[in-house]
Amino acid sequence: MALNVLTAPQRRLTGLLVKLARIEFAHHLKQLIFSNMHQPALDPLMTPIS
């Protein structure tokens, strides 16, 4: 995707989506590590938001 053809709002939205994707990835990675260590997730940030 060519970023230079996007308008400013589209660029902001794309940046936001990328940021959200990174946060989600980091969250799942942390959950995977914690479950592999067989320890309860005591960190309140680790609890899934449903």
C-alpha positions, -999 to 999 in steps of 0.1 A, spaced: 0 0 0 14 34 -10 12 56 20 19 88 0 -14 86 -17 -34 85 15 -50 116 29 -41 129 63 -72 113 81 -65 80 64 -29 82 75 -40 89 111 -64 60 110 -38 36 95 -13 47 122 -40 40 149 -48 6 135 -11 -3 134 -7 9 170 -38 -12 181 -24 -42 162 9 -39 181 -8 -36 214 -30 -67 207 1 -86 196 20 -77 227 -10 -86 249 -14 -120 232 24 -126 234 23 -119 271 -6 -142 277 12 -169 257 43 -165 279 24 -165 311 3 -196 302 35 -214 291 50 -207 325 18 -222 341 14 -192 364 -18 -173 371 -18 -139 356 -18 -116 386 -13 -84 365 -47 -67 361 -36 -57 325 -35 -94 317 -71 -101 323 -91 -103 291 -116 -76 285 -149 -92 274 
